Amino acid sequence: MPILGSAGWVGPRSLPVPIVAAVLALSACATNPPQAPAPTVQASAETDPVPGRGDAADDPAIWVNAGNLAESLIIGTDKKRGLNTYRLDGRLRQSLPVGRMNNVDLRDGFEIDGRRVTIVAASDRDRNAIALFALSPEGPDLTDVADGLRATGLAEIYGLCMYADRNRGTLFVFVNDKDGRFQQHELIPSADGKRISTRIVREFRLATQPEGCVADDELGWLYVGEEGFGFYRMAAAPDAATDLVAVDSVGKGSLVADVEGLAIYRANGGGGFLVVSSQGDNAYALYRRAPPNEYVARFRIVDGAAVDGASATDGLEVTSISLPAPYTEGLLVVQDGDNTLPRAPQNFKLVPWSEVRRALQLEP
């Protein structure tokens, strides 16, 4: 049976009315927010634009091709059409018109039909379901592996992230609804071992609309964003309590609503950083990866000679794995809500992590 919980929530009802009003005002003015000073970086490349105009591109994932790093891919959602994969130079490689996919994530190490593959999960807004695909170095095209429609019962599925419990050898998908509900689904092989089924193992909720989330497999934490108020930490294991611990909230100077994408730059020994999209002022906030997740710094992505900057970012992803130059220290990919050089539909910007490290004077 699913475990329902909501203990430890810190949200709008816990804030004084004037602070709530200030937060809502900031959110309402997100199209012309105050631009507090912050270090800047530039993207080295950008993906081909999505086909449709308006609010279409949303969330990226990074697939590292262990067999050939140069053939690694960026997987991006098009919430008007489906999923796209891009090469590291930004060129479109594959386009799947599978419906309104909102958020996407992936994990390695699932066995299907006797072979180990990477599982790619996406939140399907057309069917309020979890879409499941597989890829591998031997088969880098996304292939549907869901055992039928993996419906969630949610009214408006929205955000999604994955978690690998390496002790159990189990993969999970977290999904949420615009009404604040979260579900944790375990991925299990179908009876014939060729496809993937799911089952709900835990539920909890926030008081208002969430979207972005990210799981730290090694440290066992799940981070969830509540768009208008901040983000929280809780244990990721399916049998853990659903107590939410507030990490940071809007209005303190580090985050401006909406709080959107979250990602983890992993370093050895539990080191590294959380990266959070501060959509309301076109910035990105860094926090220490290990709890209590102290705030570190903020930065922005600005126009360069060949690639424009990024603004109003929804989803983002980062890897610390050394990829071909200029991504030898890792790669940050962010959705760009206003693609301007030249003026075109939305896309994703690619930023060498070395640029972030230098701009914020982080230790290598």
VEXROMAR-873064 format. One record per residue (C-alpha): chain; x, y, z; residue in one letter; residue number from 1. Coordinates in nm, 3 decimals, m for minus. Example, Ala and Ser with C-alpha at 12.3 -4.5 7.8 and 13.67 -1.06 7.14 Angstrom:
(ronu 'A', (1.230, m0.450, 0.780), 'A', 1),
(ronu 'A', (1.367, m0.106, 0.714), 'S', 2),
***
This chain:
(ronu 'A', (0.000, 0.000, 0.000), 'M', 1),
(ronu 'A', (0.126, 0.354, m0.069), 'P', 2),
(ronu 'A', (0.244, 0.550, 0.232), 'I', 3),
(ronu 'A', (0.088, 0.896, 0.251), 'L', 4),
(ronu 'A', (0.272, 1.169, 0.439), 'G', 5),
(ronu 'A', (0.325, 1.544, 0.456), 'S', 6),
(ronu 'A', (0.515, 1.599, 0.780), 'A', 7),
(ronu 'A', (0.764, 1.880, 0.804), 'G', 8),
(ronu 'A', (0.615, 2.102, 0.532), 'W', 9),
(ronu 'A', (0.729, 2.464, 0.541), 'V', 10),
(ronu 'A', (0.530, 2.677, 0.301), 'G', 11),
(ronu 'A', (0.305, 2.977, 0.261), 'P', 12),
(ronu 'A', (0.096, 2.915, 0.570), 'R', 13),
(ronu 'A', (0.408, 2.936, 0.786), 'S', 14),
(ronu 'A', (0.506, 3.282, 0.655), 'L', 15),
(ronu 'A', (0.374, 3.620, 0.772), 'P', 16),
(ronu 'A', (0.124, 3.779, 0.536), 'V', 17),
(ronu 'A', (0.356, 4.068, 0.428), 'P', 18),
(ronu 'A', (0.626, 3.821, 0.324), 'I', 19),
(ronu 'A', (0.375, 3.614, 0.126), 'V', 20),
(ronu 'A', (0.259, 3.931, m0.049), 'A', 21),
(ronu 'A', (0.618, 4.023, m0.136), 'A', 22),
(ronu 'A', (0.684, 3.676, m0.275), 'V', 23),
(ronu 'A', (0.372, 3.687, m0.489), 'L', 24),
(ronu 'A', (0.466, 4.033, m0.614), 'A', 25),
(ronu 'A', (0.808, 3.909, m0.719), 'L', 26),
(ronu 'A', (0.650, 3.618, m0.903), 'S', 27),
(ronu 'A', (0.404, 3.846, m1.079), 'A', 28),
(ronu 'A', (0.690, 4.068, m1.199), 'C', 29),
(ronu 'A', (0.904, 3.780, m1.323), 'A', 30),
(ronu 'A', (0.888, 3.911, m1.680), 'T', 31),
(ronu 'A', (1.082, 4.222, m1.572), 'N', 32),
(ronu 'A', (1.260, 4.122, m1.252), 'P', 33),
(ronu 'A', (1.526, 4.313, m1.061), 'P', 34),
(ronu 'A', (1.873, 4.216, m1.182), 'Q', 35),
(ronu 'A', (2.095, 4.191, m0.876), 'A', 36),
(ronu 'A', (2.466, 4.176, m0.968), 'P', 37),
(ronu 'A', (2.607, 3.827, m1.022), 'A', 38),
(ronu 'A', (2.910, 3.675, m1.198), 'P', 39),
(ronu 'A', (2.846, 3.580, m1.559), 'T', 40),
(ronu 'A', (2.940, 3.293, m1.789), 'V', 41),
(ronu 'A', (2.885, 3.224, m2.158), 'Q', 42),
(ronu 'A', (2.754, 2.919, m2.337), 'A', 43),
(ronu 'A', (2.985, 2.746, m2.583), 'S', 44),
(ronu 'A', (2.706, 2.594, m2.794), 'A', 45),
(ronu 'A', (2.329, 2.567, m2.824), 'E', 46),
(ronu 'A', (2.090, 2.306, m2.955), 'T', 47),
(ronu 'A', (1.878, 2.339, m3.262), 'D', 48),
(ronu 'A', (1.551, 2.514, m3.170), 'P', 49),
(ronu 'A', (1.239, 2.309, m3.105), 'V', 50),
(ronu 'A', (0.987, 2.323, m3.393), 'P', 51),
(ronu 'A', (0.707, 2.511, m3.220), 'G', 52),
(ronu 'A', (0.709, 2.867, m3.097), 'R', 53),
(ronu 'A', (0.602, 2.981, m2.754), 'G', 54),
(ronu 'A', (0.664, 2.792, m2.432), 'D', 55),
(ronu 'A', (0.780, 2.457, m2.571), 'A', 56),
(ronu 'A', (1.131, 2.344, m2.468), 'A', 57),
(ronu 'A', (1.146, 2.259, m2.099), 'D', 58),
(ronu 'A', (1.385, 2.008, m1.942), 'D', 59),
(ronu 'A', (1.713, 1.839, m2.046), 'P', 60),
(ronu 'A', (1.899, 1.524, m1.945), 'A', 61),
(ronu 'A', (2.257, 1.428, m2.032), 'I', 62),
(ronu 'A', (2.341, 1.077, m2.149), 'W', 63),
(ronu 'A', (2.710, 0.995, m2.123), 'V', 64),
(ronu 'A', (2.803, 0.733, m2.381), 'N', 65),
(ronu 'A', (3.061, 0.532, m2.189), 'A', 66),
(ronu 'A', (3.166, 0.354, m2.508), 'G', 67),
(ronu 'A', (3.240, 0.678, m2.694), 'N', 68),
(ronu 'A', (3.227, 1.002, m2.494), 'L', 69),
(ronu 'A', (3.215, 1.212, m2.810), 'A', 70),
(ronu 'A', (2.884, 1.044, m2.897), 'E', 71),
(ronu 'A', (2.717, 1.148, m2.570), 'S', 72),
(ronu 'A', (2.374, 1.304, m2.609), 'L', 73),
(ronu 'A', (2.147, 1.570, m2.466), 'I', 74),
(ronu 'A', (1.784, 1.466, m2.434), 'I', 75),
(ronu 'A', (1.537, 1.753, m2.428), 'G', 76),
(ronu 'A', (1.162, 1.772, m2.380), 'T', 77),
(ronu 'A', (0.933, 1.956, m2.617), 'D', 78),
(ronu 'A', (0.612, 1.995, m2.424), 'K', 79),
(ronu 'A', (0.420, 2.063, m2.742), 'K', 80),
(ronu 'A', (0.549, 1.760, m2.933), 'R', 81),
(ronu 'A', (0.773, 1.501, m2.764), 'G', 82),
(ronu 'A', (1.140, 1.424, m2.704), 'L', 83),
(ronu 'A', (1.451, 1.526, m2.896), 'N', 84),
(ronu 'A', (1.811, 1.409, m2.872), 'T', 85),
(ronu 'A', (2.103, 1.634, m2.961), 'Y', 86),
(ronu 'A', (2.473, 1.580, m3.018), 'R', 87),
(ronu 'A', (2.729, 1.772, m2.810), 'L', 88),
(ronu 'A', (2.755, 2.032, m3.085), 'D', 89),
(ronu 'A', (2.381, 2.095, m3.049), 'G', 90),
(ronu 'A', (2.269, 1.934, m3.375), 'R', 91),
(ronu 'A', (1.942, 1.743, m3.363), 'L', 92),
(ronu 'A', (1.996, 1.365, m3.378), 'R', 93),
(ronu 'A', (1.653, 1.213, m3.312), 'Q', 94),
(ronu 'A', (1.302, 1.352, m3.273), 'S', 95),
(ronu 'A', (1.017, 1.152, m3.126), 'L', 96),
(ronu 'A', (0.664, 1.298, m3.168), 'P', 97),
(ronu 'A', (0.526, 1.112, m2.866), 'V', 98),
(ronu 'A', (0.312, 1.384, m2.706), 'G', 99),
(ronu 'A', (0.358, 1.659, m2.451), 'R', 100),
(ronu 'A', (0.663, 1.551, m2.254), 'M', 101),
(ronu 'A', (0.737, 1.792, m1.969), 'N', 102),
(ronu 'A', (1.036, 1.671, m1.761), 'N', 103),
(ronu 'A', (1.294, 1.403, m1.838), 'V', 104),
(ronu 'A', (1.559, 1.211, m1.644), 'D', 105),
(ronu 'A', (1.766, 0.895, m1.688), 'L', 106),
(ronu 'A', (1.958, 0.625, m1.500), 'R', 107),
(ronu 'A', (2.194, 0.350, m1.610), 'D', 108),
(ronu 'A', (2.191, m0.015, m1.514), 'G', 109),
(ronu 'A', (1.844, m0.158, m1.581), 'F', 110),
(ronu 'A', (1.831, m0.502, m1.739), 'E', 111),
(ronu 'A', (1.592, m0.559, m2.029), 'I', 112),
(ronu 'A', (1.586, m0.874, m2.238), 'D', 113),
(ronu 'A', (1.921, m0.982, m2.095), 'G', 114),
(ronu 'A', (2.111, m0.658, m2.158), 'R', 115),
(ronu 'A', (2.194, m0.355, m1.943), 'R', 116),
(ronu 'A', (2.052, m0.027, m2.074), 'V', 117),
(ronu 'A', (1.996, 0.333, m1.971), 'T', 118),
(ronu 'A', (1.633, 0.407, m1.885), 'I', 119),
(ronu 'A', (1.493, 0.746, m1.985), 'V', 120),
(ronu 'A', (1.171, 0.853, m1.810), 'A', 121),
(ronu 'A', (0.952, 1.149, m1.904), 'A', 122),
(ronu 'A', (0.631, 1.297, m1.765), 'S', 123),
(ronu 'A', (0.359, 1.259, m2.029), 'D', 124),
(ronu 'A', (0.109, 1.542, m1.993), 'R', 125),
(ronu 'A', (m0.124, 1.407, m2.264), 'D', 126),
(ronu 'A', (m0.192, 1.084, m2.073), 'R', 127),
(ronu 'A', (m0.089, 1.177, m1.716), 'N', 128),
(ronu 'A', (0.153, 0.888, m1.740), 'A', 129),
(ronu 'A', (0.521, 0.796, m1.714), 'I', 130),
(ronu 'A', (0.681, 0.747, m2.055), 'A', 131),
(ronu 'A', (0.974, 0.502, m2.052), 'L', 132),
(ronu 'A', (1.248, 0.460, m2.311), 'F', 133),
(ronu 'A', (1.581, 0.278, m2.333), 'A', 134),
(ronu 'A', (1.912, 0.351, m2.503), 'L', 135),
(ronu 'A', (2.264, 0.210, m2.496), 'S', 136),
(ronu 'A', (2.597, 0.260, m2.676), 'P', 137),
(ronu 'A', (2.494, m0.023, m2.908), 'E', 138),
(ronu 'A', (2.149, 0.132, m2.963), 'G', 139),
(ronu 'A', (2.159, 0.511, m2.909), 'P', 140),
(ronu 'A', (1.809, 0.571, m3.047), 'D', 141),
(ronu 'A', (1.537, 0.612, m2.784), 'L', 142),
(ronu 'A', (1.313, 0.304, m2.785), 'T', 143),
(ronu 'A', (0.980, 0.276, m2.603), 'D', 144),
(ronu 'A', (1.004, 0.007, m2.332), 'V', 145),
(ronu 'A', (0.692, 0.076, m2.122), 'A', 146),
(ronu 'A', (0.475, m0.227, m2.055), 'D', 147),
(ronu 'A', (0.159, m0.056, m2.173), 'G', 148),
(ronu 'A', (0.038, 0.284, m2.054), 'L', 149),
(ronu 'A', (0.200, 0.361, m1.716), 'R', 150),
(ronu 'A', (m0.081, 0.584, m1.589), 'A', 151),
(ronu 'A', (m0.035, 0.763, m1.256), 'T', 152),
(ronu 'A', (m0.388, 0.870, m1.166), 'G', 153),
(ronu 'A', (m0.265, 1.228, m1.128), 'L', 154),
(ronu 'A', (m0.486, 1.502, m1.266), 'A', 155),
(ronu 'A', (m0.204, 1.718, m1.416), 'E', 156),
(ronu 'A', (0.131, 1.540, m1.418), 'I', 157),
(ronu 'A', (0.415, 1.790, m1.428), 'Y', 158),
(ronu 'A', (0.764, 1.735, m1.287), 'G', 159),
(ronu 'A', (0.972, 1.416, m1.285), 'L', 160),
(ronu 'A', (1.309, 1.285, m1.169), 'C', 161),
(ronu 'A', (1.472, 0.945, m1.117), 'M', 162),
(ronu 'A', (1.649, 0.779, m0.823), 'Y', 163),
(ronu 'A', (1.875, 0.473, m0.822), 'A', 164),
(ronu 'A', (1.889, 0.285, m0.492), 'D', 165),
(ronu 'A', (2.216, 0.103, m0.551), 'R', 166),
(ronu 'A', (2.189, m0.097, m0.225), 'N', 167),
(ronu 'A', (1.860, m0.249, m0.342), 'R', 168),
(ronu 'A', (1.955, m0.253, m0.709), 'G', 169),
(ronu 'A', (1.629, m0.072, m0.784), 'T', 170),
(ronu 'A', (1.532, 0.228, m0.996), 'L', 171),
(ronu 'A', (1.254, 0.470, m0.904), 'F', 172),
(ronu 'A', (1.071, 0.756, m1.074), 'V', 173),
(ronu 'A', (0.930, 1.051, m0.879), 'F', 174),
(ronu 'A', (0.645, 1.242, m1.045), 'V', 175),
(ronu 'A', (0.436, 1.531, m0.924), 'N', 176),
(ronu 'A', (0.107, 1.704, m0.997), 'D', 177),
(ronu 'A', (0.039, 2.077, m1.018), 'K', 178),
(ronu 'A', (m0.175, 2.039, m0.705), 'D', 179),
(ronu 'A', (0.135, 1.948, m0.500), 'G', 180),
(ronu 'A', (0.108, 1.569, m0.494), 'R', 181),
(ronu 'A', (0.418, 1.352, m0.539), 'F', 182),
(ronu 'A', (0.436, 0.981, m0.620), 'Q', 183),
(ronu 'A', (0.737, 0.749, m0.603), 'Q', 184),
(ronu 'A', (0.716, 0.463, m0.856), 'H', 185),
(ronu 'A', (0.939, 0.157, m0.857), 'E', 186),
(ronu 'A', (1.044, 0.029, m1.199), 'L', 187),
(ronu 'A', (1.011, m0.348, m1.235), 'I', 188),
(ronu 'A', (1.064, m0.580, m1.532), 'P', 189),
(ronu 'A', (0.757, m0.712, m1.708), 'S', 190),
(ronu 'A', (0.681, m1.083, m1.685), 'A', 191),
(ronu 'A', (0.874, m1.158, m2.004), 'D', 192),
(ronu 'A', (1.167, m0.934, m1.900), 'G', 193),
(ronu 'A', (1.144, m0.729, m2.219), 'K', 194),
(ronu 'A', (0.958, m0.422, m2.098), 'R', 195),
(ronu 'A', (0.910, m0.215, m1.781), 'I', 196),
(ronu 'A', (0.617, m0.200, m1.544), 'S', 197),
(ronu 'A', (0.573, 0.033, m1.246), 'T', 198),
(ronu 'A', (0.413, 0.040, m0.903), 'R', 199),
(ronu 'A', (0.360, 0.321, m0.652), 'I', 200),
(ronu 'A', (0.560, 0.275, m0.332), 'V', 201),
(ronu 'A', (0.519, 0.613, m0.159), 'R', 202),
(ronu 'A', (0.323, 0.939, m0.178), 'E', 203),
(ronu 'A', (0.357, 1.283, m0.019), 'F', 204),
(ronu 'A', (0.269, 1.641, m0.108), 'R', 205),
(ronu 'A', (0.360, 2.008, m0.097), 'L', 206),
(ronu 'A', (0.105, 2.277, m0.029), 'A', 207),
(ronu 'A', (0.140, 2.451, m0.367), 'T', 208),
(ronu 'A', (0.271, 2.382, m0.717), 'Q', 209),
(ronu 'A', (0.599, 2.191, m0.753), 'P', 210),
(ronu 'A', (0.791, 2.091, m1.064), 'E', 211),
(ronu 'A', (1.167, 2.044, m1.048), 'G', 212),
(ronu 'A', (1.323, 1.765, m0.845), 'C', 213),
(ronu 'A', (1.652, 1.575, m0.835), 'V', 214),
(ronu 'A', (1.775, 1.272, m0.641), 'A', 215),
(ronu 'A', (2.125, 1.222, m0.503), 'D', 216),
(ronu 'A', (2.175, 0.847, m0.544), 'D', 217),
(ronu 'A', (2.498, 0.827, m0.346), 'E', 218),
(ronu 'A', (2.389, 1.037, m0.046), 'L', 219),
(ronu 'A', (2.027, 0.918, m0.048), 'G', 220),
(ronu 'A', (1.848, 1.254, m0.069), 'W', 221),
(ronu 'A', (1.564, 1.387, m0.282), 'L', 222),
(ronu 'A', (1.539, 1.762, m0.347), 'Y', 223),
(ronu 'A', (1.204, 1.905, m0.454), 'V', 224),
(ronu 'A', (1.113, 2.254, m0.564), 'G', 225),
(ronu 'A', (0.797, 2.444, m0.474), 'E', 226),
(ronu 'A', (0.784, 2.705, m0.747), 'E', 227),
(ronu 'A', (0.664, 3.003, m0.549), 'G', 228),
(ronu 'A', (0.841, 2.937, m0.220), 'F', 229),
(ronu 'A', (1.173, 2.748, m0.239), 'G', 230),
(ronu 'A', (1.306, 2.394, m0.225), 'F', 231),
(ronu 'A', (1.329, 2.109, 0.026), 'Y', 232),
(ronu 'A', (1.527, 1.798, 0.113), 'R', 233),
(ronu 'A', (1.392, 1.459, 0.216), 'M', 234),
(ronu 'A', (1.510, 1.098, 0.225), 'A', 235),
(ronu 'A', (1.479, 0.929, m0.115), 'A', 236),
(ronu 'A', (1.441, 0.567, 0.000), 'A', 237),
(ronu 'A', (1.090, 0.426, m0.052), 'P', 238),
(ronu 'A', (1.055, 0.317, 0.312), 'D', 239),
(ronu 'A', (1.183, 0.644, 0.463), 'A', 240),
(ronu 'A', (0.971, 0.906, 0.638), 'A', 241),
(ronu 'A', (0.836, 1.184, 0.420), 'T', 242),
(ronu 'A', (0.962, 1.465, 0.642), 'D', 243),
(ronu 'A', (1.055, 1.771, 0.434), 'L', 244),
(ronu 'A', (1.339, 1.999, 0.544), 'V', 245),
(ronu 'A', (1.345, 2.350, 0.396), 'A', 246),
(ronu 'A', (1.681, 2.423, 0.230), 'V', 247),
(ronu 'A', (1.619, 2.774, 0.095), 'D', 248),
(ronu 'A', (1.326, 3.000, 0.016), 'S', 249),
(ronu 'A', (1.257, 3.291, m0.215), 'V', 250),
(ronu 'A', (1.296, 3.640, m0.080), 'G', 251),
(ronu 'A', (1.635, 3.587, 0.086), 'K', 252),
(ronu 'A', (1.838, 3.707, m0.212), 'G', 253),
(ronu 'A', (1.946, 3.371, m0.351), 'S', 254),
(ronu 'A', (1.620, 3.265, m0.522), 'L', 255),
(ronu 'A', (1.352, 3.460, m0.707), 'V', 256),
(ronu 'A', (1.029, 3.277, m0.794), 'A', 257),
(ronu 'A', (0.972, 3.062, m0.980), 'D', 258),
(ronu 'A', (1.208, 2.799, m0.846), 'V', 259),
(ronu 'A', (1.243, 2.563, m1.141), 'E', 260),
(ronu 'A', (1.507, 2.307, m1.243), 'G', 261),
(ronu 'A', (1.739, 2.135, m0.993), 'L', 262),
(ronu 'A', (2.052, 1.932, m1.074), 'A', 263),
(ronu 'A', (2.357, 1.787, m0.897), 'I', 264),
(ronu 'A', (2.723, 1.833, m0.992), 'Y', 265),
(ronu 'A', (2.882, 1.530, m0.827), 'R', 266),
(ronu 'A', (3.238, 1.528, m0.693), 'A', 267),
(ronu 'A', (3.422, 1.257, m0.501), 'N', 268),
(ronu 'A', (3.349, 1.193, m0.135), 'G', 269),
(ronu 'A', (3.003, 1.349, m0.144), 'G', 270),
(ronu 'A', (3.138, 1.682, m0.265), 'G', 271),
(ronu 'A', (2.992, 1.895, m0.539), 'G', 272),
(ronu 'A', (2.700, 2.130, m0.579), 'F', 273),
(ronu 'A', (2.327, 2.162, m0.623), 'L', 274),
(ronu 'A', (2.235, 2.390, m0.915), 'V', 275),
(ronu 'A', (1.893, 2.557, m0.896), 'V', 276),
(ronu 'A', (1.717, 2.770, m1.157), 'S', 277),
(ronu 'A', (1.612, 3.106, m1.012), 'S', 278),
(ronu 'A', (1.377, 3.173, m1.301), 'Q', 279),
(ronu 'A', (1.238, 3.503, m1.176), 'G', 280),
(ronu 'A', (1.565, 3.693, m1.220), 'D', 281),
(ronu 'A', (1.731, 3.483, m1.492), 'N', 282),
(ronu 'A', (1.994, 3.340, m1.259), 'A', 283),
(ronu 'A', (2.125, 3.011, m1.119), 'Y', 284),
(ronu 'A', (2.203, 2.943, m0.753), 'A', 285),
(ronu 'A', (2.466, 2.701, m0.623), 'L', 286),
(ronu 'A', (2.449, 2.513, m0.293), 'Y', 287),
(ronu 'A', (2.680, 2.261, m0.132), 'R', 288),
(ronu 'A', (2.578, 1.911, m0.231), 'R', 289),
(ronu 'A', (2.605, 1.763, 0.119), 'A', 290),
(ronu 'A', (2.347, 1.865, 0.381), 'P', 291),
(ronu 'A', (2.280, 2.115, 0.522), 'P', 292),
(ronu 'A', (2.332, 2.241, 0.163), 'N', 293),
(ronu 'A', (2.481, 2.582, 0.240), 'E', 294),
(ronu 'A', (2.429, 2.850, m0.023), 'Y', 295),
(ronu 'A', (2.747, 2.923, m0.223), 'V', 296),
(ronu 'A', (2.687, 3.178, m0.501), 'A', 297),
(ronu 'A', (2.478, 3.284, m0.799), 'R', 298),
(ronu 'A', (2.559, 3.339, m1.165), 'F', 299),
(ronu 'A', (2.397, 3.424, m1.498), 'R', 300),
(ronu 'A', (2.449, 3.305, m1.855), 'I', 301),
(ronu 'A', (2.495, 3.604, m2.086), 'V', 302),
(ronu 'A', (2.537, 3.667, m2.458), 'D', 303),
(ronu 'A', (2.863, 3.562, m2.620), 'G', 304),
(ronu 'A', (3.005, 3.627, m2.962), 'A', 305),
(ronu 'A', (2.832, 3.326, m3.120), 'A', 306),
(ronu 'A', (2.572, 3.206, m2.870), 'V', 307),
(ronu 'A', (2.315, 3.415, m2.684), 'D', 308),
(ronu 'A', (2.261, 3.386, m2.311), 'G', 309),
(ronu 'A', (1.985, 3.205, m2.124), 'A', 310),
(ronu 'A', (1.685, 3.350, m1.944), 'S', 311),
(ronu 'A', (1.362, 3.236, m1.779), 'A', 312),
(ronu 'A', (1.510, 2.886, m1.746), 'T', 313),
(ronu 'A', (1.278, 2.598, m1.669), 'D', 314),
(ronu 'A', (1.477, 2.274, m1.654), 'G', 315),
(ronu 'A', (1.851, 2.220, m1.633), 'L', 316),
(ronu 'A', (2.100, 1.935, m1.597), 'E', 317),
(ronu 'A', (2.470, 1.903, m1.518), 'V', 318),
(ronu 'A', (2.733, 1.631, m1.526), 'T', 319),
(ronu 'A', (3.079, 1.627, m1.370), 'S', 320),
(ronu 'A', (3.202, 1.355, m1.607), 'I', 321),
(ronu 'A', (3.487, 1.467, m1.831), 'S', 322),
(ronu 'A', (3.360, 1.496, m2.188), 'L', 323),
(ronu 'A', (3.543, 1.617, m2.501), 'P', 324),
(ronu 'A', (3.663, 1.980, m2.490), 'A', 325),
(ronu 'A', (3.543, 2.229, m2.388), 'P', 326),
(ronu 'A', (3.356, 2.009, m2.136), 'Y', 327),
(ronu 'A', (3.656, 1.839, m1.974), 'T', 328),
(ronu 'A', (3.539, 1.954, m1.627), 'E', 329),
(ronu 'A', (3.176, 1.873, m1.698), 'G', 330),
(ronu 'A', (2.876, 2.020, m1.877), 'L', 331),
(ronu 'A', (2.580, 2.233, m1.768), 'L', 332),
(ronu 'A', (2.274, 2.234, m1.997), 'V', 333),
(ronu 'A', (1.991, 2.483, m1.939), 'V', 334),
(ronu 'A', (1.664, 2.556, m2.114), 'Q', 335),
(ronu 'A', (1.651, 2.903, m2.266), 'D', 336),
(ronu 'A', (1.310, 3.065, m2.249), 'G', 337),
(ronu 'A', (1.401, 3.344, m2.493), 'D', 338),
(ronu 'A', (1.628, 3.239, m2.780), 'N', 339),
(ronu 'A', (1.751, 3.563, m2.939), 'T', 340),
(ronu 'A', (2.064, 3.516, m3.155), 'L', 341),
(ronu 'A', (1.899, 3.483, m3.401), 'P', 342),
(ronu 'A', (1.540, 3.516, m3.286), 'R', 343),
(ronu 'A', (1.404, 3.160, m3.290), 'A', 344),
(ronu 'A', (1.194, 2.912, m3.091), 'P', 345),
(ronu 'A', (1.327, 2.798, m2.754), 'Q', 346),
(ronu 'A', (1.629, 2.571, m2.721), 'N', 347),
(ronu 'A', (1.897, 2.454, m2.474), 'F', 348),
(ronu 'A', (2.231, 2.621, m2.400), 'K', 349),
(ronu 'A', (2.553, 2.426, m2.327), 'L', 350),
(ronu 'A', (2.794, 2.576, m2.074), 'V', 351),
(ronu 'A', (3.137, 2.429, m1.986), 'P', 352),
(ronu 'A', (3.150, 2.374, m1.610), 'W', 353),
(ronu 'A', (3.502, 2.519, m1.616), 'S', 354),
(ronu 'A', (3.342, 2.856, m1.695), 'E', 355),
(ronu 'A', (3.118, 2.831, m1.389), 'V', 356),
(ronu 'A', (3.410, 2.727, m1.171), 'R', 357),
(ronu 'A', (3.623, 3.020, m1.285), 'R', 358),
(ronu 'A', (3.344, 3.278, m1.259), 'A', 359),
(ronu 'A', (3.257, 3.173, m0.904), 'L', 360),
(ronu 'A', (3.618, 3.097, m0.801), 'Q', 361),
(ronu 'A', (3.529, 2.743, m0.698), 'L', 362),
(ronu 'A', (3.794, 2.490, m0.610), 'E', 363),
(ronu 'A', (3.873, 2.255, m0.904), 'P', 364),
***
